[in-house]
Structure formats: C-alpha cells, structure tokens
Amino acid sequence: MSYQYVAVDVTRSSILLVGETLQDLNKQLLSEEGQQIVKKQAVWMYRIEAEMLLKIQQVMATTGVSFARVTQPAN
C-alpha cells in the first residue's frame, strides 16, 4: 500500500502541500515556498493512501467541494 502525506489548511478546505513521505512534507513546509503557501497558519497533516488521495483531489476539482466535506464520513 502506497501512502502520501498532505498538509491541509486549518479550515480543512484545501490541500496546501503533498509529500511522498512525512520527511518530504516537513521539508516542503519549512522551505521558503512552503512558508509562502502556509502563510503562518496552522495546518492539519494527514497520511492518505495514494489512490484515495487522487480520488479526493478529483472530487474537489470537479465539484469545488472542500477537503473536509469530501472526507467527511457518511452517516
């Protein structure tokens, strides 16, 4: 099983950064470019199966729905 790591904004509305490993994601967060993206806000970090992440990104792109809404468990 292949996993990827994502940093999501504090409101969980959008994916800010994606890394192949947690170390890669942390490097991105600490880079100048990462700091510009994050803009000193808190972020949520998740480990997600790579295939599931692609599905989440596709749904977000086609529907405009937030990360939180796409990943919300069904009742």
Backbone as ProteinMPNN parsed JSONL, in Angstrom:
{"seq_chain_A": "MSYQYVAVDVTRSSILLVGETLQDLNKQLLSEEGQQIVKKQAVWMYRIEAEMLLKIQQVMATTGVSFARVTQPAN", "coords_chain_A": {"N_chain_A": [[0.835, -1.174, 0.0], [0.578, 2.162, -0.865], [1.324, 5.295, 0.469], [0.63, 8.814, 0.85], [1.451, 12.05, 2.098], [-0.303, 14.808, 3.322], [-0.716, 18.331, 3.709], [-3.136, 20.333, 5.041], [-5.154, 23.261, 5.002], [-6.104, 25.169, 7.959], [-8.884, 25.312, 8.172], [-9.592, 23.14, 6.804], [-10.282, 23.251, 4.125], [-8.8, 23.228, 1.775], [-6.145, 21.487, 0.065], [-2.842, 22.059, 0.772], [-0.113, 21.265, 0.484], [1.622, 18.364, -0.769], [3.337, 15.404, 0.012], [5.661, 12.72, -0.618], [6.703, 11.343, 1.523], [6.61, 11.695, 5.125], [8.809, 13.131, 5.961], [9.506, 14.439, 3.574], [7.25, 16.09, 3.269], [7.505, 17.702, 5.561], [9.911, 19.009, 4.936], [9.052, 20.507, 2.753], [7.159, 22.161, 4.022], [8.849, 23.689, 5.612], [10.395, 25.033, 3.793], [11.126, 28.04, 1.862], [9.22, 28.467, -0.139], [7.169, 26.824, 0.787], [6.556, 28.138, 3.171], [5.477, 30.476, 2.13], [3.158, 29.462, 1.003], [1.807, 28.363, 3.204], [1.665, 30.552, 4.933], [1.971, 31.257, 7.684], [-0.1, 29.999, 9.083], [-1.946, 27.587, 10.983], [-1.795, 24.101, 10.224], [-3.396, 21.071, 9.197], [-2.238, 17.751, 9.191], [-2.18, 14.841, 7.255], [-2.045, 11.296, 6.637], [-2.576, 9.556, 3.776], [-3.868, 7.019, 1.661], [-2.385, 6.696, -1.507], [-3.947, 6.24, -3.833], [-6.52, 6.858, -2.891], [-6.143, 9.555, -2.296], [-5.874, 10.636, -4.862], [-8.505, 10.254, -5.79], [-9.897, 11.907, -3.986], [-8.798, 14.422, -4.667], [-9.714, 14.604, -7.301], [-12.518, 14.725, -6.958], [-12.676, 17.099, -5.48], [-11.701, 18.901, -7.401], [-13.575, 18.683, -9.505], [-16.052, 19.253, -8.325], [-15.709, 21.37, -6.592], [-15.922, 21.176, -3.901], [-14.983, 21.259, -0.436], [-12.003, 19.89, 1.203], [-12.609, 18.899, 3.755], [-15.336, 18.34, 3.498], [-15.379, 16.403, 1.462], [-14.002, 14.321, 2.676], [-15.54, 13.717, 4.841], [-17.098, 11.406, 6.974], [-19.685, 9.133, 6.005], [-23.014, 9.04, 7.258]], "CA_chain_A": [[0.0, 0.0, 0.0], [1.353, 3.388, -1.004], [0.715, 6.436, 1.162], [1.164, 10.151, 0.67], [1.199, 12.916, 3.241], [-0.843, 16.085, 2.869], [-0.941, 19.426, 4.651], [-4.412, 20.959, 4.703], [-5.313, 24.495, 5.782], [-6.736, 24.989, 9.268], [-10.327, 25.113, 7.995], [-9.674, 21.898, 6.037], [-10.985, 23.484, 2.87], [-7.958, 22.945, 0.612], [-4.86, 20.813, 0.236], [-1.779, 23.03, 0.526], [1.104, 20.59, 0.031], [1.595, 16.901, -0.787], [4.671, 14.822, 0.032], [5.746, 11.262, -0.718], [6.983, 10.876, 2.884], [6.413, 12.743, 6.126], [10.018, 13.949, 5.904], [9.374, 15.29, 2.394], [6.238, 17.1, 3.565], [8.093, 18.633, 6.52], [10.875, 19.842, 4.198], [8.267, 21.464, 1.977], [6.58, 23.132, 4.953], [9.903, 24.563, 6.13], [11.039, 25.766, 2.7], [10.585, 29.39, 1.631], [7.993, 28.331, -0.925], [6.171, 26.27, 1.701], [6.149, 29.197, 4.098], [4.593, 31.378, 1.384], [1.878, 28.778, 0.83], [1.172, 28.202, 4.513], [1.431, 31.914, 5.419], [1.944, 31.286, 9.147], [-1.338, 29.473, 9.653], [-1.876, 26.199, 11.412], [-2.204, 23.146, 9.192], [-3.66, 19.69, 9.561], [-1.436, 16.846, 8.377], [-2.812, 13.531, 7.132], [-1.453, 10.246, 5.806], [-3.683, 9.05, 2.977], [-3.482, 6.124, 0.578], [-2.158, 7.476, -2.725], [-5.104, 6.087, -4.718], [-7.627, 7.612, -2.295], [-5.829, 10.974, -2.457], [-6.23, 11.001, -6.241], [-9.967, 10.348, -5.85], [-10.28, 13.114, -3.24], [-8.422, 15.578, -5.476], [-10.615, 14.654, -8.461], [-13.823, 15.206, -6.493], [-12.523, 18.514, -5.135], [-11.527, 19.668, -8.636], [-14.786, 18.698, -10.333], [-17.23, 19.765, -7.629], [-15.391, 22.563, -5.82], [-16.211, 20.893, -2.501], [-13.798, 21.325, 0.42], [-11.378, 18.663, 1.671], [-13.377, 18.429, 4.909], [-16.617, 17.797, 3.029], [-15.113, 15.18, 0.7], [-13.511, 13.266, 3.565], [-16.481, 13.532, 5.943], [-17.697, 10.057, 6.971], [-21.132, 9.048, 5.748], [-23.772, 8.622, 8.452]], "C_chain_A": [[0.884, 1.242, 0.0], [0.605, 4.544, -0.342], [1.373, 7.731, 0.725], [0.747, 10.977, 1.876], [0.749, 14.268, 2.718], [-0.922, 17.073, 4.031], [-2.169, 20.174, 4.143], [-4.561, 22.209, 5.564], [-6.165, 24.245, 7.017], [-8.244, 24.769, 9.176], [-10.639, 23.83, 7.228], [-10.453, 22.083, 4.741], [-10.135, 23.15, 1.654], [-6.66, 22.247, 1.005], [-3.777, 21.807, -0.144], [-0.537, 22.388, -0.078], [0.911, 19.081, 0.095], [3.029, 16.401, -0.823], [4.614, 13.309, -0.052], [5.982, 10.632, 0.653], [6.7, 12.013, 3.848], [7.618, 13.682, 6.138], [9.956, 14.919, 4.721], [8.372, 16.416, 2.648], [6.786, 18.144, 4.539], [9.105, 19.56, 5.841], [10.147, 20.908, 3.39], [7.687, 22.557, 2.871], [7.618, 24.144, 5.43], [10.614, 25.365, 5.051], [10.42, 27.154, 2.554], [9.275, 29.328, 0.873], [6.855, 27.801, -0.051], [5.656, 27.304, 2.673], [5.227, 30.205, 3.42], [3.201, 30.77, 1.22], [1.116, 28.722, 2.151], [0.825, 29.549, 5.143], [1.167, 31.975, 6.921], [0.605, 30.861, 9.757], [-1.105, 28.046, 10.127], [-2.323, 25.299, 10.269], [-2.521, 21.8, 9.833], [-2.787, 18.844, 8.652], [-2.074, 15.463, 8.424], [-1.946, 12.586, 6.318], [-2.617, 9.575, 5.099], [-3.131, 8.088, 1.928], [-3.417, 6.933, -0.716], [-3.361, 7.417, -3.671], [-6.305, 6.887, -4.202], [-7.395, 9.117, -2.439], [-6.178, 11.447, -3.868], [-7.74, 11.166, -6.384], [-10.466, 11.613, -5.155], [-9.993, 14.354, -4.074], [-9.332, 15.719, -6.696], [-11.982, 15.203, -8.068], [-13.741, 16.692, -6.165], [-12.441, 19.371, -6.397], [-12.814, 19.762, -9.445], [-15.983, 19.331, -9.653], [-16.977, 21.072, -6.878], [-15.656, 22.4, -4.333], [-14.918, 20.867, -1.698], [-13.27, 19.939, 0.783], [-12.184, 18.063, 2.817], [-14.671, 17.758, 4.472], [-16.419, 16.475, 2.292], [-14.733, 14.031, 1.627], [-14.424, 13.016, 4.764], [-17.107, 12.15, 5.873], [-19.195, 10.134, 6.718], [-21.825, 8.551, 7.011], [-24.39, 7.282, 8.272]], "O_chain_A": [[1.827, 1.344, 0.784], [-0.589, 4.741, -0.567], [2.524, 7.745, 0.287], [-0.199, 10.632, 2.584], [1.342, 14.812, 1.786], [-1.163, 16.694, 5.177], [-2.236, 20.589, 2.986], [-4.144, 22.22, 6.723], [-6.861, 23.234, 7.109], [-8.818, 24.098, 10.033], [-11.802, 23.479, 7.03], [-11.188, 21.194, 4.312], [-10.679, 22.82, 0.601], [-6.156, 22.398, 2.117], [-3.783, 22.342, -1.253], [0.028, 22.907, -1.04], [0.135, 18.579, 0.908], [3.847, 16.905, -1.593], [3.646, 12.687, 0.384], [5.518, 9.523, 0.919], [6.565, 13.165, 3.435], [7.463, 14.892, 6.307], [10.314, 16.088, 4.858], [8.62, 17.565, 2.282], [6.555, 19.34, 4.359], [9.151, 20.754, 6.136], [10.568, 22.064, 3.345], [7.72, 23.736, 2.519], [7.303, 25.317, 5.628], [11.364, 26.288, 5.367], [9.327, 27.412, 3.057], [8.328, 30.046, 1.196], [5.721, 28.272, -0.14], [4.462, 27.349, 2.969], [4.308, 30.731, 4.047], [2.193, 31.474, 1.289], [-0.081, 29.004, 2.198], [-0.199, 29.673, 5.814], [0.25, 32.661, 7.371], [0.235, 31.327, 10.834], [-0.156, 27.388, 9.7], [-3.141, 25.701, 9.442], [-1.976, 21.448, 10.879], [-2.608, 19.169, 7.479], [-2.457, 14.976, 9.487], [-1.209, 13.008, 5.427], [-3.54, 9.081, 5.746], [-2.056, 8.315, 1.374], [-4.292, 7.757, -0.986], [-3.747, 8.435, -4.246], [-7.019, 7.516, -4.983], [-8.339, 9.871, -2.676], [-6.718, 12.539, -4.042], [-8.205, 12.109, -7.025], [-11.345, 12.306, -5.667], [-10.841, 15.24, -4.181], [-9.683, 16.835, -7.08], [-12.538, 16.049, -8.767], [-14.632, 17.459, -6.528], [-13.041, 20.445, -6.459], [-13.112, 20.813, -10.012], [-16.848, 19.892, -10.326], [-17.919, 21.8, -6.562], [-15.62, 23.377, -3.584], [-13.87, 20.493, -2.224], [-13.988, 18.944, 0.686], [-12.418, 16.855, 2.848], [-15.054, 16.723, 5.018], [-17.194, 15.536, 2.472], [-15.109, 12.886, 1.378], [-14.107, 12.185, 5.615], [-17.601, 11.755, 4.817], [-19.875, 11.064, 7.152], [-21.274, 7.732, 7.746], [-25.06, 6.785, 9.177]]}, "name": "protein", "num_of_chains": 1, "seq": "MSYQYVAVDVTRSSILLVGETLQDLNKQLLSEEGQQIVKKQAVWMYRIEAEMLLKIQQVMATTGVSFARVTQPAN"}
